[in-house]
């Protein structure tokens, strides 16, 4: 029963990682390497622009105004301030937005780079810019479930007398094939 329920619990996740494993290996097949780049220019509202002169401008106010103005997605992964400009980076799976704000004039440039669904799914597969919860619960959780699924399936072979020896031999051949592929084809 462990094998059945663990496999059904992890079915969709296992299928997701199987399909995105192929699309990661061949990103050009379905356009996973294509990107759309858009540039935006403008000037911050006077009240926000005035705050740029402060020693420490209000980072949250600047980030949220830009997010609202251009529907920017993702998490702010960088926010750097020097004497001349503020630089913000928003990142999410298949998505990045870089903003540069001139501290003296309040003018800015935002460059948004977005990808199609295949690239987003590939980034989710890798855990790139997907957040700690996705990495822990989906990636690590599914790895644990797949391990339980594999081990419980292997354990089942010991209860099937007619299939035990051929099953163990098949497992040994699969293990040898994996090691041989590694030694032969991996530089």
C-alpha positions as CSV (number, residue, x, y, z in Angstrom):
1,X,0.0,0.0,0.0
2,X,3.0,2.3,0.6
3,X,4.0,2.0,-3.0
4,X,0.5,2.6,-4.4
5,X,-0.2,5.7,-2.3
6,X,3.2,7.3,-2.5
7,X,3.1,6.8,-6.3
8,X,-0.3,8.4,-6.6
9,X,0.7,11.2,-4.2
10,X,3.7,12.0,-6.3
11,X,2.2,11.2,-9.8
12,X,1.8,14.7,-11.1
13,X,5.1,16.0,-9.6
14,X,6.9,13.0,-11.1
15,X,5.3,13.6,-14.5
16,X,6.2,17.3,-14.2
17,X,9.9,16.6,-13.5
18,X,10.0,13.9,-16.2
19,X,8.6,16.3,-18.9
20,X,10.7,19.3,-17.8
21,X,13.8,17.1,-17.6
22,X,13.3,16.6,-21.4
23,X,12.6,20.3,-22.0
24,X,15.6,21.3,-20.0
25,X,17.8,19.0,-22.1
26,X,16.3,20.4,-25.3
27,X,15.3,24.0,-24.6
28,X,15.0,25.0,-28.3
29,X,12.5,22.3,-29.2
30,X,9.5,24.2,-27.7
31,X,11.0,27.7,-27.7
32,X,12.2,27.4,-24.1
33,X,15.2,29.6,-24.9
34,X,13.2,32.5,-26.4
35,X,12.9,35.7,-24.5
36,X,11.0,38.9,-24.9
37,X,12.8,42.1,-23.7
38,X,10.9,45.3,-23.1
39,X,12.4,48.7,-22.0
40,X,10.5,51.4,-20.1
41,X,11.6,54.9,-19.3
42,X,10.1,57.5,-17.1
43,X,10.3,59.7,-14.1
44,X,9.3,58.9,-10.5
45,X,6.5,61.0,-8.9
46,X,7.9,64.1,-7.1
47,X,7.4,62.8,-3.6
48,X,9.3,59.6,-4.3
49,X,12.0,61.4,-6.4
50,X,12.5,63.8,-3.5
51,X,13.3,60.9,-1.1
52,X,16.1,59.8,-3.4
53,X,18.2,62.7,-2.0
54,X,18.1,61.1,1.5
55,X,21.1,59.1,2.7
56,X,18.9,56.0,2.6
57,X,16.0,56.3,0.2
58,X,12.8,54.3,1.0
59,X,13.5,51.1,-0.9
60,X,10.1,49.6,-0.4
61,X,8.3,52.7,-1.7
62,X,10.5,52.8,-4.8
63,X,10.2,49.0,-5.5
64,X,6.4,48.9,-4.9
65,X,5.8,52.0,-7.1
66,X,7.8,50.4,-10.0
67,X,6.0,47.0,-9.4
68,X,2.6,48.7,-9.5
69,X,3.4,50.9,-12.5
70,X,4.7,48.1,-14.7
71,X,3.1,45.0,-13.1
72,X,6.6,43.7,-12.3
73,X,6.7,40.2,-10.9
74,X,9.0,38.2,-8.7
75,X,10.9,39.0,-5.6
76,X,13.3,42.0,-5.3
77,X,16.6,40.1,-5.1
78,X,18.9,43.1,-5.2
79,X,18.6,46.7,-4.3
80,X,21.8,48.6,-4.4
81,X,22.3,52.3,-3.8
82,X,25.3,54.4,-4.7
83,X,25.9,58.1,-4.9
84,X,24.4,58.4,-8.4
85,X,21.7,55.7,-8.8
86,X,19.6,53.0,-7.3
87,X,19.6,49.6,-9.0
88,X,16.7,47.1,-8.4
89,X,16.5,43.5,-9.6
90,X,13.1,41.6,-9.6
91,X,13.4,37.9,-10.3
92,X,11.0,35.0,-10.8
93,X,10.9,31.8,-12.8
94,X,11.4,32.7,-16.5
95,X,11.4,36.4,-15.5
96,X,13.7,39.3,-14.6
97,X,13.3,43.0,-14.4
98,X,16.2,45.4,-13.9
99,X,15.5,49.0,-12.9
100,X,18.0,51.8,-12.7
101,X,16.9,55.1,-11.1
102,X,19.0,58.3,-11.3
103,X,19.1,59.7,-7.8
104,X,19.5,63.3,-8.9
105,X,16.7,63.5,-11.5
106,X,14.4,60.7,-10.5
107,X,14.4,59.3,-14.1
108,X,14.5,55.6,-14.5
109,X,14.9,52.8,-17.0
110,X,13.3,49.4,-16.5
111,X,14.2,46.4,-18.6
112,X,11.9,43.4,-18.4
113,X,13.0,40.1,-19.7
114,X,10.3,37.4,-19.8
115,X,10.2,33.9,-21.2
116,X,7.5,31.5,-22.4
117,X,5.8,28.8,-20.3
118,X,8.4,26.2,-21.2
119,X,11.2,28.4,-19.7
120,X,9.1,29.1,-16.6
121,X,8.6,25.4,-16.1
122,X,12.3,24.7,-16.7
123,X,13.2,27.3,-14.0
124,X,10.7,25.7,-11.6
125,X,12.3,22.3,-12.3
126,X,15.7,23.8,-11.3
127,X,14.3,25.8,-8.4
128,X,15.7,29.0,-10.0
129,X,14.1,32.1,-8.5
130,X,11.2,30.1,-7.2
131,X,11.5,30.7,-3.5
132,X,12.4,28.6,-0.5
133,X,9.0,27.0,-0.1
134,X,9.0,25.6,-3.6
135,X,12.5,24.3,-3.1
136,X,11.7,22.6,0.2
137,X,8.2,21.3,-0.3
138,X,8.1,20.6,-4.0
139,X,11.7,19.8,-5.1
140,X,13.0,18.2,-1.9
141,X,9.6,16.8,-1.0
142,X,9.2,15.1,-4.4
143,X,12.7,13.8,-4.2
144,X,11.8,12.1,-0.9
145,X,8.6,10.7,-2.3
146,X,10.4,9.4,-5.4
147,X,12.9,7.7,-3.2
148,X,10.1,6.1,-1.2
149,X,8.4,5.1,-4.4
150,X,11.6,3.5,-5.7
151,X,12.5,1.7,-2.5
152,X,9.0,0.4,-1.9
153,X,8.8,-0.9,-5.5
154,X,12.2,-2.6,-5.0
155,X,10.9,-4.0,-1.8
156,X,7.8,-5.4,-3.5
157,X,9.9,-7.7,-5.7
158,X,10.8,-9.7,-2.6
159,X,7.2,-10.7,-2.2
160,X,6.7,-11.9,-5.8
161,X,8.5,-15.2,-5.9
162,X,8.1,-15.7,-9.7
163,X,9.4,-12.2,-10.4
164,X,12.1,-11.9,-7.8
165,X,15.2,-13.2,-9.6
166,X,14.3,-11.5,-13.0
167,X,13.5,-8.3,-11.2
168,X,16.7,-8.3,-9.3
169,X,18.7,-9.0,-12.5
170,X,16.8,-6.2,-14.2
171,X,17.7,-3.8,-11.4
172,X,21.4,-4.9,-11.6
173,X,21.4,-4.3,-15.4
174,X,19.9,-0.9,-14.9
175,X,22.4,0.1,-12.3
176,X,25.3,-1.1,-14.5
177,X,23.9,0.7,-17.5
178,X,23.7,4.0,-15.4
179,X,27.3,3.6,-14.2
180,X,28.6,2.7,-17.7
181,X,26.8,5.7,-19.3
182,X,28.4,7.9,-16.7
183,X,31.9,6.5,-17.2
184,X,31.6,6.4,-21.0
185,X,29.7,9.5,-22.0
186,X,30.4,12.1,-19.3
187,X,33.6,14.0,-19.9
